[in-house]
Amino acid sequence: MSCTITGTPHLAAYNEQMDRLNAIRLLQALVAAGANCYAPMADAWIKKVALEIGLRDGKLYSALAYAGTQDWLVDNQKEGSTSLTSGGEAWASPLSTTKTKLRRRRTAHAR
């Protein structure tokens, strides 16, 4: 087995980890700024909060894409707005036990 970058599995795994961490940081910042799963957020406001924590351009869009694939954020019916899901809000909370429950559920399905 050679250690080359041409296949980029190591690079892809690193990016996924960074996207995950950035997505969680974004969720935490949004909740700290007043977001919740009951009210849609303006996309411009999400971008403003993201910029405040240093997420811009590619990092921001990768974090948003990751959060979307995890169903932490979803497009709202209202143009230009996004909704935080209850799962996304739970991941943003440092006191949440939902993370452990979700991990157990995913592990059980993977077997």
C-alpha positions as CSV (number, residue, x, y, z in Angstrom):
1,M,0.0,0.0,0.0
2,S,1.5,3.3,-1.0
3,C,1.1,6.6,0.7
4,T,0.1,8.9,-2.2
5,I,-2.2,11.8,-2.4
6,T,-3.5,10.9,-5.9
7,G,-6.4,8.9,-4.4
8,T,-7.0,11.5,-1.7
9,P,-8.9,9.4,0.7
10,H,-7.0,10.9,3.6
11,L,-7.6,14.5,2.3
12,A,-11.3,13.8,1.9
13,A,-11.6,12.4,5.4
14,Y,-9.9,15.5,6.8
15,N,-12.2,17.8,4.9
16,E,-15.3,15.9,6.2
17,Q,-14.0,16.2,9.8
18,M,-13.4,19.9,9.3
19,D,-16.8,20.4,7.7
20,R,-18.4,18.6,10.6
21,L,-16.5,20.7,13.2
22,N,-17.3,23.9,11.3
23,A,-21.0,22.9,11.0
24,I,-21.2,22.3,14.8
25,R,-19.4,25.6,15.5
26,L,-21.9,27.4,13.2
27,L,-24.9,25.7,14.9
28,Q,-23.5,26.7,18.3
29,A,-23.0,30.3,17.2
30,L,-26.5,30.5,15.7
31,V,-28.1,29.2,18.8
32,A,-26.0,31.5,21.0
33,A,-27.2,34.4,18.8
34,G,-30.8,33.4,19.4
35,A,-31.7,30.8,16.7
36,N,-34.1,28.0,17.5
37,C,-36.0,25.3,15.7
38,Y,-39.3,27.3,15.8
39,A,-38.4,30.3,13.7
40,P,-36.7,30.4,10.3
41,M,-33.5,32.4,9.9
42,A,-32.6,34.8,7.1
43,D,-29.8,33.4,5.0
44,A,-28.1,36.9,5.3
45,W,-28.2,36.6,9.1
46,I,-26.7,33.1,9.0
47,K,-23.8,34.4,6.8
48,K,-23.3,37.3,9.3
49,V,-23.0,35.0,12.2
50,A,-20.7,32.7,10.3
51,L,-18.4,35.6,9.4
52,E,-18.3,36.6,13.1
53,I,-16.8,33.1,13.9
54,G,-14.4,33.2,11.0
55,L,-16.3,31.0,8.5
56,R,-16.3,32.5,5.0
57,D,-16.5,31.4,1.4
58,G,-15.6,27.7,1.0
59,K,-15.5,26.9,4.7
60,L,-19.0,28.4,5.2
61,Y,-20.5,26.6,2.2
62,S,-18.9,23.3,3.2
63,A,-20.2,23.7,6.8
64,L,-23.7,24.5,5.5
65,A,-23.7,21.6,3.1
66,Y,-22.6,19.2,5.9
67,A,-25.3,20.5,8.2
68,G,-27.8,20.0,5.4
69,T,-26.8,16.4,4.8
70,Q,-27.1,15.7,8.6
71,D,-30.6,17.3,8.6
72,W,-29.4,19.9,11.1
73,L,-30.4,22.8,8.7
74,V,-33.2,22.7,6.1
75,D,-34.3,25.0,3.4
76,N,-37.4,26.9,4.4
77,Q,-40.4,27.4,2.2
78,K,-39.8,31.2,2.5
79,E,-37.3,32.4,-0.1
80,G,-33.9,33.3,1.4
81,S,-34.4,31.6,4.7
82,T,-33.3,28.4,6.4
83,S,-34.6,26.5,9.4
84,L,-32.7,25.0,12.2
85,T,-34.1,21.5,13.0
86,S,-34.6,20.1,16.5
87,G,-31.6,17.8,15.8
88,G,-29.5,20.7,14.8
89,E,-30.5,22.6,17.9
90,A,-29.6,19.6,20.0
91,W,-26.2,19.3,18.4
92,A,-25.6,23.0,19.2
93,S,-26.3,22.4,22.9
94,P,-23.3,21.4,25.1
95,L,-25.8,19.9,27.6
96,S,-27.7,17.7,25.1
97,T,-28.0,14.0,25.5
98,T,-29.4,13.7,22.0
99,K,-25.9,13.4,20.6
100,T,-25.3,10.2,22.5
101,K,-28.7,8.8,21.5
102,L,-28.1,9.7,17.8
103,R,-24.6,8.1,17.9
104,R,-26.1,4.9,19.4
105,R,-28.8,4.9,16.8
106,R,-26.4,5.3,13.9
107,T,-24.0,2.7,15.3
108,A,-26.9,0.2,15.6
109,H,-28.0,0.8,12.0
110,A,-24.4,0.4,10.7
111,R,-24.2,-3.1,12.1
